[in-house]
Amino acid sequence: VEDMVRMLVSIIFICVGSVLGNLLLNWDLKNIAKMGQDIVADALNEIMNAKRAGKSEVRIKRVSNVLLNLFEIMKEKEYIDFILEGREVSVRILKVNECRAIKPRYYVGAKDIDRYLRRFLASRNFGMLIISTNKGLMTHNEAEENEIGGTLIAYCY
């Protein structure tokens, strides 16, 4: 009886192994390298990974209007330079120390921005929070001047 059980278990492992092997052999490599659903977070992670690897340029393949607006703000502040090439963006890293998406996307009132500055930025006058408001994306300084609150998207310094 034990020999019979061992033989059945062996047959099951062989069948399951061959099915899994075929799945792995036929697996599309695009699915393995697929990124998450948050385009902004993925792009900022690609920039930080390229910076850590010592690269000065990175190509972002997934682009959205929010990401392009974010890059425009970062370009104005001279953190990056970018060129839109069809459906891709070529980003040249200039003076980024750290750049991350804020998750979860906290809503912040105009009077509460200071609390999040202390949480995310290295120093009070060093870097910027990027906030999505009803007037579009803007830095925390612009939001405070206009007395507008919004959703925190990213920080950069």
TORMI-223460 format. One record per residue (C-alpha): x, z, y; residue in one letter. Coordinates in steps of 0.05 Angstrom, whole numbers, padded with zeros to 5 digits, always signed. Layout:
<recs>
XZYA/...
</recs>
This chain:
<recs>
+00000+00000+00000V/+00057+00017+00048E/+00091-00049+00034D/+00027-00086+00048M/+00018-00050+00115V/+00090-00065+00134R/+00080-00138+00117M/+00016-00142+00158L/+00049-00108+00218V/+00108-00156+00213S/+00061-00216+00212I/+00023-00189+00273I/+00089-00179+00311F/+00112-00249+00293I/+00046-00280+00316C/+00042-00239+00380V/+00116-00253+00394G/+00108-00328+00386S/+00046-00328+00431V/+00083-00288+00485L/+00144-00332+00477G/+00103-00395+00488N/+00070-00364+00549L/+00137-00346+00579L/+00166-00415+00564L/+00106-00451+00595N/+00102-00404+00655W/+00107-00439+00722D/+00167-00412+00761L/+00127-00417+00826K/+00082-00361+00800N/+00141-00316+00787I/+00168-00324+00858A/+00100-00318+00890K/+00097-00268+00947M/+00043-00221+00968G/-00018-00235+01010Q/+00009-00209+01076D/+00044-00267+01109I/+00072-00225+01167V/+00101-00171+01121A/+00131-00223+01074D/+00164-00261+01132A/+00193-00198+01163L/+00219-00176+01095N/+00252-00244+01086E/+00286-00236+01154I/+00311-00167+01137M/+00335-00189+01068N/+00373-00247+01099A/+00404-00201+01150K/+00427-00152+01096R/+00456-00211+01056A/+00497-00230+01118G/+00459-00294+01132K/+00444-00315+01204S/+00387-00362+01187E/+00327-00361+01141V/+00270-00409+01126R/+00199-00381+01123I/+00153-00424+01081K/+00087-00388+01092R/+00065-00389+01164V/+00003-00366+01203S/-00017-00365+01276N/-00007-00290+01279V/+00063-00298+01252L/+00080-00352+01303L/+00054-00308+01360N/+00096-00251+01333L/+00157-00296+01331F/+00143-00317+01403E/+00145-00245+01426I/+00209-00232+01386M/+00239-00295+01416K/+00222-00272+01487E/+00258-00206+01473K/+00317-00245+01443E/+00313-00214+01373Y/+00306-00282+01340I/+00303-00355+01355D/+00258-00401+01314F/+00240-00474+01306I/+00175-00497+01274L/+00189-00554+01225E/+00124-00580+01196G/+00096-00524+01153R/+00160-00484+01154E/+00195-00442+01206V/+00271-00438+01211S/+00289-00370+01240V/+00358-00354+01270R/+00372-00279+01270I/+00402-00257+01336L/+00401-00182+01348K/+00353-00151+01298V/+00371-00082+01272N/+00305-00070+01236E/+00239-00107+01236C/+00181-00086+01192R/+00106-00096+01186A/+00065-00033+01195I/+00022-00018+01135K/-00033+00004+01136P/-00052-00029+01201R/-00069+00031+01243Y/-00116+00025+01302Y/-00086+00058+01363V/-00120+00074+01429G/-00084+00060+01495A/-00069+00135+01504K/-00043+00144+01432D/+00011+00090+01433I/+00065+00142+01449D/+00053+00179+01384R/+00067+00116+01343Y/+00128+00099+01385L/+00160+00163+01362R/+00140+00149+01290R/+00166+00077+01283F/+00221+00066+01335L/+00291+00094+01333A/+00289+00115+01407S/+00237+00114+01462R/+00267+00057+01503N/+00297+00020+01443F/+00254-00032+01410G/+00181-00050+01411M/+00115-00042+01375L/+00073-00105+01369I/-00001-00092+01377I/-00059-00139+01363S/-00109-00131+01419T/-00171-00168+01440N/-00125-00203+01490K/-00078-00227+01435G/-00012-00200+01409L/+00029-00160+01458M/+00084-00108+01460T/+00068-00034+01469H/+00092-00037+01541N/+00042-00092+01558E/-00014-00055+01522A/+00001+00009+01561E/+00003-00029+01628E/-00064-00063+01613N/-00092+00002+01583E/-00113-00035+01519I/-00112-00007+01449G/-00108-00047+01385G/-00082-00053+01315T/-00008-00041+01301L/+00022-00102+01269I/+00098-00092+01268A/+00157-00059+01300Y/+00225-00086+01317C/+00290-00058+01345Y/
</recs>
